[in-house]
Amino acid sequence: MRRLYLTDRHLRVMLWCILLGLQPAFGGILDPFNWARSDRIEVNIPWLPFENETRCYDELGCLNITRSWYHLIHRPFNVFPLPRVVVNTRFILYTKNNPTDGQLLNVNVNKTIVKSNFNPRRLTKMIIHGFIDTPLSNWVSEMKDELVKAGDFNVVVVDWAGGSLPLYTQATANTRLVGLEVAHFVNTLQKEHGLNPLDVHIIGHSLGAHTAGYAGERIQDLGRITGLDPAEPYFQGMPTNVRLDPTDAKLVDVIHTDGKSIFLLDFVFMAGYGMSQPVGHLDFYPNNGKEQPGCDLTEGPLIPLTLVKQGLEEASRVLVACNHVRAIKLFTESINGKCPYIGHQCPSYQHFLDGKCFHCGHGCAVMGFHADSSPGLITNKDNETENEVYPSEEQETIGAKYFLNTGKELPYCQRHYKVSIHLANPKGAESWVQGFLKVTLMSEKGVIRGMDLTPTNYVKLEHGTSYTIVVTHPMDLGGKIRKVELSWEYDMNVLEPRSLCILWCNDRLYVKNVIVDQMELPSRGKRNVDFSSKLCTPKREFAEIPNRGSASFYDNCGSTPNKHSNVLISTNAASVTILNTQNRLKSNVIAVHALGLHITRRIGSYTAPKFAIWTITLVTRKALMIEQFGCDRETTSDISVTG
């Protein structure tokens, strides 16, 4: 039998291999104070290869590896990039004149620029893919198509597929070389063809985001970088010269979608592929920047459906990195989508869900393609370039987190609604109850049914207090909410005996009123547009909702019932809202005073839906518009106006 002898050198190599495998998961826990950074260790470390070594790459410039590039946990290994001929960085141009057939640009061969459709007076958008990726990926083509559709842009796809393949350590090193190539490309176009770097916007995914940062270091006055879930391994917790940071461009906006915390799965530690730390001027965390809706493989047949609908490539991405690629999908949808992704600056995601940062007085920004139109970003008046913006209050945005929620499938963009339920505490009510809530919202624009107000678990509600939650839906109800239906189901937890309610307790929920807030992002220079609707129960101070029952609330708080017509009347500006409180509206005469006019309408026998809402709007002194929500018709009828 042969014996295996391990020298000290072998043991050191084995130790570093173990750390290399575990460092993405253990980094923050093993070294919370960055004591393991190599530049903070005062003794010689003989196992750091290439330390203080420099290599040059022709006209691109030189790269070195200093001690600041090492970290015992986050970045234990560093190597130099592969040769240029191996990485083979290429630049492929698409415009409205050639939306499908790309033109290869080489700034060292001037005729490729002159004979192409490149126009230095246009805005230039550059797309950089990430690890184990190529320009042939579906998402690159989809984003390119949306950009070409959005405006008269130079859309340049950066192809570094030769350097993006495993090993990961080598791929991270290759990004530095690709950053030099991108910087040389932009700087040469500026020098020889008049391209303004302020007009250049680089969009990078994963390793491509850090590649954009390396390019920005060497491009003076680069306009903008968008980082789509910047890669975490080898970059999280590292100094700014190693990763993307706010100094790399005039505006750096970042979308985080896969910054999961460490968790234990079958004794294997796992972590997200994306960074969780803020690294830009604007850092967005949709759904807390971790687990994205629709990416949980246990929820349903996600992989087979994706395979059928979008093919093998997309199915493999969903299987391996669904959360990581969601940033790409959100950004792509934002380019030409009509729904704005509004991020709310907040101390934590839980604060956001509790509605504590709902209005833009706390700070808001637009996530995605239109991030440069966010409030708090102002145009540089010394330059007329339309997209040159910078944070007006950098100390308030750098390091801040902007939260929002999205859907689990297209359309991902959702409208946010803050629902506040104010509970009554009448005699006979339990001090607290627990269970599940659902709400239906109705407005002039439509109806949203069955929104879950307890999406994660049952909620414990104390009578006499309030419960607030932010929920989302693709539909924009706009304006005022006219009616709310609140459903309640009591939950008995056998592990909590006090929650058992069989014979001797009251499982009803007592609700005083419901307030629904909506928020629309303002145009620059305008105030926030907020819609707040307070809804109450007719004729009573509170609604008593039985277990597995519901109650309706209307925007008639403070109104008084009309003794002649069995209706509730509320007036607002030039309109009069009449709420029918009977199943059958009998022949009668309704008299309403509005704007000093006496409005009379004779209504014949008509079977109306229960709690139907009628709006009578003054059109002229002789005509009124009658609308009933929930009906298929809009009518004007025999109305006489006197006074």
C-alpha positions in Angstrom: 0.0 0.0 0.0 1.4 3.4 -1.0 1.3 6.1 1.7 0.3 9.7 0.9 2.6 12.3 2.4 1.3 15.9 2.7 3.8 18.7 3.0 3.0 22.2 4.4 2.6 23.4 0.9 -0.1 20.8 0.1 -1.9 21.6 3.3 -2.0 25.3 2.5 -3.3 24.6 -1.0 -6.1 22.3 0.5 -7.0 25.0 3.0 -7.4 27.7 0.3 -9.4 25.3 -1.9 -11.8 24.8 1.1 -12.1 28.5 1.7 -12.6 29.1 -2.0 -15.5 26.8 -2.1 -17.1 28.2 1.1 -16.3 31.9 0.8 -19.4 33.0 -1.1 -21.5 31.7 1.8 -19.3 32.4 4.9 -17.9 35.8 3.9 -20.0 38.1 6.0 -20.2 35.7 9.0 -16.5 34.8 9.3 -15.3 38.4 8.7 -17.9 41.0 9.7 -15.2 43.6 10.4 -13.0 43.1 7.3 -10.1 42.0 9.5 -9.3 39.4 6.8 -8.4 42.0 4.2 -4.9 41.3 3.1 -4.0 45.0 3.1 -4.7 45.1 6.8 -2.3 42.2 7.7 1.1 43.6 8.6 3.1 40.4 8.1 4.4 39.0 4.8 2.0 36.5 3.2 4.1 34.3 0.9 1.2 32.5 -0.7 -0.2 35.6 -2.5 0.8 35.1 -6.2 1.3 38.1 -8.5 1.4 40.5 -5.6 2.6 43.9 -6.9 3.0 42.5 -10.4 2.0 44.6 -13.4 1.1 43.5 -17.0 0.4 45.7 -20.0 -1.9 45.1 -22.9 -0.7 47.2 -25.9 -2.7 50.4 -26.4 -5.2 49.4 -23.7 -2.9 50.2 -20.7 -1.7 48.2 -17.8 -3.1 46.2 -14.9 -1.6 45.3 -11.6 -2.5 43.2 -8.6 -1.8 44.8 -5.2 -2.5 43.6 -1.7 -5.9 45.4 -1.8 -7.2 42.9 -4.4 -6.9 40.1 -1.8 -9.2 39.1 1.0 -8.8 35.9 3.0 -12.5 35.2 2.7 -14.1 37.3 -0.1 -11.3 37.1 -2.6 -8.5 34.6 -1.7 -7.2 34.1 -5.3 -6.3 36.6 -8.0 -4.9 36.0 -11.5 -4.2 38.1 -14.5 -6.6 38.1 -17.5 -6.1 35.7 -20.4 -4.5 37.1 -23.6 -6.5 39.5 -25.7 -6.7 37.0 -28.6 -8.3 34.5 -26.3 -10.9 36.8 -24.7 -11.5 38.3 -28.2 -13.7 41.2 -27.2 -16.0 42.4 -30.0 -18.4 45.3 -30.4 -21.5 44.8 -32.5 -23.7 47.7 -33.5 -27.5 47.8 -33.9 -29.6 50.8 -34.9 -33.0 51.5 -36.4 -31.3 51.2 -39.8 -30.0 47.7 -39.0 -32.1 46.3 -36.1 -31.4 42.7 -36.7 -28.1 42.5 -38.7 -25.3 43.7 -36.4 -22.3 45.6 -37.7 -18.9 44.7 -36.2 -17.0 47.8 -35.0 -13.3 48.0 -34.5 -12.0 51.4 -33.4 -8.5 50.5 -34.6 -9.9 50.0 -38.1 -11.4 53.4 -38.9 -13.4 52.2 -42.0 -15.5 49.9 -39.8 -16.8 53.0 -38.0 -17.1 55.2 -41.1 -19.0 52.7 -43.1 -21.3 51.6 -40.3 -24.6 53.2 -39.1 -22.8 54.6 -36.0 -23.7 58.2 -35.3 -21.7 60.0 -32.5 -24.6 62.5 -32.1 -26.9 59.8 -30.9 -27.1 58.4 -27.4 -25.2 55.2 -27.1 -26.4 52.2 -25.1 -23.9 49.3 -24.5 -24.9 45.8 -23.2 -22.4 43.6 -21.4 -23.3 40.0 -20.6 -22.0 38.1 -17.6 -20.5 34.7 -16.6 -21.0 31.7 -18.9 -23.0 33.9 -21.3 -22.8 35.1 -24.9 -24.4 37.8 -27.1 -26.5 34.9 -28.6 -28.5 34.7 -25.4 -32.2 35.4 -25.8 -32.1 38.2 -23.2 -29.4 40.1 -25.0 -31.5 40.1 -28.2 -34.7 41.0 -26.3 -33.0 44.0 -24.6 -31.4 45.1 -27.8 -34.8 45.0 -29.6 -36.5 47.1 -26.9 -33.7 49.7 -26.9 -33.9 50.0 -30.7 -37.6 50.4 -30.4 -37.3 53.0 -27.6 -35.3 55.6 -29.5 -32.8 56.5 -32.1 -29.8 54.9 -30.2 -26.5 53.4 -31.1 -27.0 50.0 -29.4 -23.6 48.2 -29.0 -23.5 44.6 -27.7 -20.2 43.7 -26.1 -19.1 40.1 -26.9 -16.5 38.7 -24.5 -17.7 35.1 -24.6 -14.1 33.9 -25.0 -13.4 35.1 -21.5 -16.7 34.4 -19.7 -16.3 30.7 -19.4 -15.2 28.8 -16.3 -13.2 28.9 -14.1 -15.0 31.7 -12.3 -11.7 33.0 -10.8 -10.3 33.4 -14.3 -13.5 35.0 -15.6 -13.5 37.6 -12.9 -9.9 38.5 -13.9 -10.9 38.7 -17.6 -13.5 41.4 -16.7 -10.6 43.7 -16.0 -9.3 43.3 -19.5 -12.8 43.7 -21.1 -13.2 46.9 -19.1 -10.0 48.2 -20.7 -11.3 47.2 -24.1 -14.6 49.1 -23.5 -12.8 52.2 -22.2 -10.5 52.2 -25.2 -13.6 51.8 -27.5 -15.4 54.8 -26.0 -12.3 57.0 -25.6 -11.2 56.4 -29.2 -14.7 57.2 -30.5 -14.6 60.4 -28.4 -11.1 61.4 -29.7 -11.6 60.5 -33.4 -15.3 60.8 -34.0 -16.7 63.3 -31.5 -18.6 60.9 -29.2 -19.6 62.6 -25.9 -19.0 60.1 -23.0 -21.9 61.8 -21.2 -24.1 60.2 -23.9 -22.9 56.7 -23.2 -25.0 54.4 -21.0 -23.4 51.0 -20.1 -25.8 48.2 -19.0 -24.1 45.2 -17.4 -25.4 42.0 -15.9 -23.6 40.0 -13.2 -19.9 40.2 -14.0 -20.8 42.6 -16.8 -21.8 45.1 -14.2 -18.3 45.1 -12.6 -16.8 45.2 -16.2 -18.8 48.4 -16.7 -17.2 49.8 -13.5 -13.7 49.0 -14.7 -14.5 50.8 -17.9 -15.9 53.8 -16.1 -12.7 54.2 -14.1 -10.9 55.0 -17.3 -13.6 57.0 -19.1 -13.8 60.6 -18.0 -17.4 61.8 -17.5 -19.1 58.6 -18.4 -22.8 59.3 -18.4 -24.4 56.3 -16.7 -23.9 52.7 -15.7 -26.8 50.3 -14.9 -25.8 47.3 -12.9 -28.2 44.3 -13.2 -27.6 42.2 -10.1 -23.8 42.7 -9.9 -22.0 39.4 -9.2 -21.4 38.8 -5.5 -18.5 36.2 -5.2 -15.1 38.0 -5.3 -16.7 41.4 -5.1 -19.0 41.7 -2.1 -17.2 43.5 0.8 -14.2 44.4 -1.4 -12.7 48.0 -1.8 -14.2 50.2 -4.5 -11.3 49.7 -6.9 -12.3 46.0 -7.1 -16.0 46.4 -7.7 -18.6 48.7 -9.2 -19.1 51.9 -7.2 -20.7 55.4 -7.5 -17.5 57.1 -8.8 -17.5 55.0 -12.0 -20.1 57.2 -13.8 -22.2 60.3 -13.3 -25.1 58.1 -12.5 -24.8 54.5 -11.3 -28.2 52.7 -10.7 -28.3 49.1 -9.6 -31.0 46.4 -9.4 -30.5 43.7 -6.8 -32.5 40.5 -7.2 -30.4 37.6 -5.9 -28.7 38.8 -2.7 -30.0 35.9 -0.6 -28.7 35.4 2.9 -27.0 32.1 3.8 -29.3 29.1 4.4 -28.7 25.5 5.0 -29.9 23.0 2.4 -29.0 19.3 2.9 -25.9 20.3 4.8 -24.7 22.5 1.9 -24.4 26.3 2.4 -25.8 28.3 -0.4 -25.9 32.0 -1.2 -27.2 34.3 -3.9 -25.2 35.1 -7.0 -25.8 38.8 -6.7 -24.5 41.5 -4.3 -26.7 42.7 -1.4 -24.6 45.7 -0.4 -25.5 49.1 -2.1 -22.9 50.0 -4.7 -24.5 52.9 -6.7 -26.2 56.2 -6.4 -29.6 54.4 -6.6 -29.8 50.8 -5.4 -33.2 49.1 -5.9 -34.3 46.0 -4.1 -37.4 44.5 -5.7 -39.1 42.0 -3.3 -36.2 42.8 -0.9 -33.6 41.9 -3.5 -33.6 38.3 -2.6 -36.2 35.6 -3.4 -38.2 36.7 -6.5 -41.8 35.7 -6.9 -42.3 32.9 -9.4 -38.7 31.6 -8.8 -39.6 29.0 -6.1 -39.3 25.6 -7.8 -41.6 24.1 -5.2 -44.5 26.3 -6.1 -45.4 24.5 -9.3 -44.3 23.2 -12.7 -42.1 26.2 -13.4 -39.4 24.5 -15.4 -41.7 22.4 -17.8 -43.8 25.5 -18.5 -40.8 27.6 -19.3 -39.4 24.9 -21.5 -42.6 24.8 -23.5 -43.1 28.6 -23.7 -39.5 29.9 -24.1 -37.3 26.9 -24.9 -34.4 25.0 -23.4 -32.1 28.0 -22.9 -34.5 30.0 -20.8 -35.6 26.9 -18.8 -32.0 26.2 -17.9 -31.6 29.8 -16.7 -34.7 29.5 -14.6 -33.4 26.3 -13.1 -30.0 27.6 -12.2 -30.3 31.3 -11.7 -34.0 32.5 -11.8 -33.5 35.2 -9.2 -30.2 36.3 -10.8 -31.7 36.9 -14.2 -34.9 38.5 -12.9 -33.0 41.9 -12.9 -32.6 41.5 -16.7 -36.3 40.9 -17.1 -37.3 43.9 -14.9 -35.0 46.3 -16.8 -36.1 45.0 -20.2 -39.8 45.5 -19.3 -39.1 49.0 -18.0 -37.7 50.3 -21.4 -41.0 50.6 -23.2 -43.5 49.7 -20.5 -46.1 52.2 -19.5 -46.1 51.2 -15.8 -43.3 52.9 -13.8 -41.3 50.9 -11.3 -41.4 53.2 -8.3 -38.9 52.4 -5.5 -39.4 53.8 -2.0 -36.4 54.7 0.1 -36.8 52.9 3.4 -34.6 51.7 6.3 -35.8 48.1 5.7 -38.1 46.0 3.6 -40.4 45.3 6.6 -40.8 49.1 7.1 -41.8 49.3 3.4 -44.4 46.5 3.7 -45.8 48.2 6.8 -46.5 51.3 4.7 -44.1 53.5 6.7 -42.3 54.8 3.6 -45.1 54.8 1.2 -45.2 58.4 0.1 -42.4 60.1 -1.8 -41.7 62.5 1.0 -39.5 59.8 2.3 -37.7 59.6 -1.1 -38.6 57.8 -4.3 -36.8 56.8 -7.5 -37.7 55.1 -10.8 -36.2 51.7 -11.3 -35.0 50.6 -14.7 -34.4 52.3 -18.0 -35.9 55.6 -16.8 -34.0 55.9 -13.5 -32.4 59.1 -14.8 -35.9 60.7 -14.5 -36.2 60.0 -10.8 -37.0 62.8 -8.4 -33.9 64.0 -6.7 -31.9 63.8 -10.0 -31.5 67.1 -11.7 -30.1 68.1 -15.1 -26.7 69.7 -15.3 -27.7 73.1 -16.7 -24.1 73.8 -17.9 -24.5 71.1 -20.5 -27.4 70.6 -22.8 -27.0 66.8 -23.1 -30.5 65.5 -22.4 -29.5 62.5 -20.3 -26.8 64.1 -18.1 -28.2 63.9 -14.6 -26.7 63.5 -11.2 -28.0 63.1 -7.7 -28.9 66.5 -6.2 -28.3 65.2 -2.7 -25.7 62.5 -3.0 -25.4 62.1 0.8 -29.0 61.1 0.8 -28.9 58.5 -2.0 -25.6 56.8 -1.8 -25.9 53.8 0.5 -29.7 54.1 0.6 -32.0 51.3 -0.4 -35.1 51.6 -2.6 -37.8 48.9 -2.1 -40.7 47.9 -4.3 -42.7 44.7 -5.1 -43.1 43.1 -8.5 -45.2 40.3 -9.9 -44.1 36.7 -10.6 -44.6 36.9 -14.3 -45.1 39.5 -17.1 -46.1 42.2 -16.5 -43.8 42.4 -13.6 -44.5 46.0 -12.9 -47.3 46.4 -10.3 -49.3 49.3 -8.8 -48.8 49.8 -5.1 -51.8 50.2 -2.7 -51.5 50.9 1.0 -54.5 49.5 2.8 -55.0 50.6 6.4 -57.8 48.9 8.5 -58.9 50.8 11.6 -60.4 48.4 14.1 -63.2 49.3 16.5 -63.4 48.0 20.0 -67.0 47.7 21.0 -68.4 46.0 24.1 -68.3 42.2 23.6 -65.4 42.2 21.2 -62.4 40.0 22.0 -59.2 42.0 22.8 -57.5 40.3 19.8 -58.3 37.9 17.0 -56.2 36.2 14.4 -56.8 35.2 10.9 -56.7 36.0 7.2 -57.9 39.1 5.3 -58.8 39.7 1.7 -60.0 42.9 0.0 -61.8 43.9 -3.2 -61.2 47.4 -4.4 -63.6 49.2 -6.7 -63.2 52.6 -8.5 -64.4 54.3 -11.7 -61.6 52.5 -13.7 -62.3 49.0 -12.6 -62.3 46.4 -9.9 -59.5 44.4 -8.2 -60.9 41.3 -6.5 -59.5 39.1 -3.7 -56.2 40.9 -2.9 -54.5 39.0 -0.1 -53.8 41.3 2.9 -52.1 38.4 4.8 -49.8 36.9 2.2 -47.3 35.1 4.4 -49.3 33.9 7.3 -52.3 34.7 9.6 -52.1 38.1 11.3 -52.9 38.9 14.9 -55.3 41.9 15.1 -56.0 43.9 18.3 -59.3 45.6 18.4 -58.9 49.4 18.8 -55.7 49.5 16.8 -54.9 49.6 13.1 -53.4 47.2 10.6 -51.5 48.5 7.5 -49.9 46.6 4.6 -48.7 47.5 1.1 -50.1 45.3 -1.6 -49.6 45.3 -5.4 -51.6 44.6 -8.5 -51.0 45.2 -12.2 -54.3 47.2 -12.6 -54.2 51.0 -12.0 -57.4 51.9 -10.4 -56.6 55.6 -10.4 -58.5 58.4 -8.6 -60.7 57.6 -5.7 -61.6 54.2 -4.4 -65.4 54.1 -4.2 -66.1 50.8 -2.6 -64.2 48.2 -0.6 -65.3 44.7 0.3 -63.3 43.2 3.2 -63.4 39.4 3.9 -62.4 37.8 7.2 -61.6 34.3 8.2 -60.7 33.4 11.7 -57.7 31.1 12.3 -57.4 28.7 15.2 -53.9 27.6 16.0 -53.7 24.4 18.0 -50.2 25.4 19.2 -51.6 28.5 20.7 -54.5 27.5 23.0 -55.7 31.1 23.5 -56.6 31.3 19.8 -59.0 28.3 20.0 -62.5 29.7 19.6 -65.3 27.1 19.6 -68.2 28.0 21.8 -67.3 30.6 24.4 -65.5 33.3 22.4 -66.2 35.9 19.7 -64.4 35.3 16.5 -65.8 38.4 14.7 -63.7 41.3 13.4 -65.0 44.8 14.1 -63.8 47.4 11.6 -64.4 51.2 11.9 -63.1 52.3 8.5 -60.7 51.4 5.7 -58.2 53.9 4.1 -56.7 53.1 0.7 -53.8 55.1 -0.5 -52.4 55.1 -4.1 -49.3 56.8 -5.2 -48.3 58.1 -8.7 -44.8 59.3 -9.4 -44.7 63.0 -10.4 -43.1 64.5 -13.4 -40.0 66.5 -12.7 -40.8 69.8 -11.0 -44.3 68.7 -10.0 -45.7 67.6 -6.7 -46.4 64.0 -5.8 -49.9 62.9 -6.9 -51.4 60.9 -4.1 -54.9 59.5 -3.9 -56.3 58.7 -0.5 -59.7 57.2 0.0 -61.4 56.8 3.4 -64.3 54.3 3.3 -66.9 53.7 6.0 -69.9 51.4 6.5 -73.3 52.9 5.8 -75.4 54.1 8.8 -73.2 52.5 11.4 -70.0 53.4 13.3 -68.4 50.1 12.5 -68.9 46.9 10.6 -69.2 43.5 12.3 -67.6 40.9 10.1 -68.3 37.2 11.1 -65.9 34.4 10.5 -65.8 33.6 6.8 -67.9 36.6 6.1 -67.4 40.0 4.5 -68.5 43.7 4.8 -68.7 46.6 2.4 -67.3 50.1 2.9 -68.0 53.2 0.9 -66.4 56.6 0.4 -69.4 58.3 2.1 -67.8 59.0 5.5 -69.7 61.9 7.1 -72.6 61.7 4.7 -76.2 61.8 5.8 -79.0 59.6 4.5 -81.8 61.2 2.4 -85.1 60.5 4.2 -87.1 60.8 0.9 -85.2 58.4 -1.3 -83.5 55.8 0.9 -80.1 56.8 -0.6 -76.9 58.1 0.8 -75.7 61.3 -0.9 -72.2 62.9 -0.9 -71.1 65.8 -3.0 -67.7 66.5 -4.4 -66.8 69.5 -6.6 -69.1 69.4 -9.7 -70.4 65.9 -9.1 -73.0 64.3 -6.8 -72.6 60.7 -5.8 -75.7 58.8 -4.9 -75.3 55.3 -3.2 -78.3 53.0 -3.4 -78.7 51.1 -0.2 -81.6 48.9 -1.3 -81.9 45.9 -3.6 -84.8 47.6 -5.4 -85.0 51.3 -6.3 -88.7 52.1 -6.4 -90.5 55.0 -8.2 -89.6 58.2 -6.5 -88.1 61.6 -6.9 -84.6 62.3 -5.8 -83.8 65.9 -5.0 -80.2 67.0 -4.6 -78.7 70.4 -4.1 -75.3 70.8 -5.8 -73.6 74.1 -6.8 -76.7 76.0 -6.0 -78.8 74.0 -8.5 -81.9 71.9 -7.7 -81.4 68.7 -9.6 -84.5 66.4 -10.1 -84.6 63.1 -11.8 -87.6 60.7 -12.0 -86.5 57.1 -11.7 -88.9 54.4 -12.8 -89.1 50.9 -11.4 -85.6 49.5 -11.7 -83.8 46.5 -10.1 -80.4 47.7 -9.2 -77.5 45.7 -7.8 -77.1 45.9 -4.1 -75.0 48.9 -3.1 -74.8 50.1 -6.7 -73.0 53.4 -7.1 -74.5 56.2 -9.2 -72.6 59.3 -10.2 -74.5 62.3 -11.5 -72.1 64.8 -13.1 -73.1 68.3 -14.2 -72.5 68.6 -18.0 -74.4 71.8 -18.7 -77.2 73.7 -16.9 -79.7 71.6 -18.8 -78.0 68.2 -19.0 -76.4 65.7 -16.6 -74.4 62.6 -17.2 -75.6 59.5 -15.3 -73.2 56.6 -14.8 -73.6 53.4 -12.8 -70.5 51.4 -12.0 -70.9 47.8 -12.7 -73.4 48.3 -15.6 -72.7 47.8 -19.2 -74.3 51.1 -20.2 -73.9 54.8 -19.7 -77.1 56.8 -19.8 -78.5 60.2 -19.8 -82.2 60.4 -19.0 -85.1 62.8 -18.2 -83.4 65.2 -15.8 -84.7 68.6 -15.1 -82.5 71.3 -13.7 -83.9 74.3 -12.0 -82.6 77.1 -9.8 
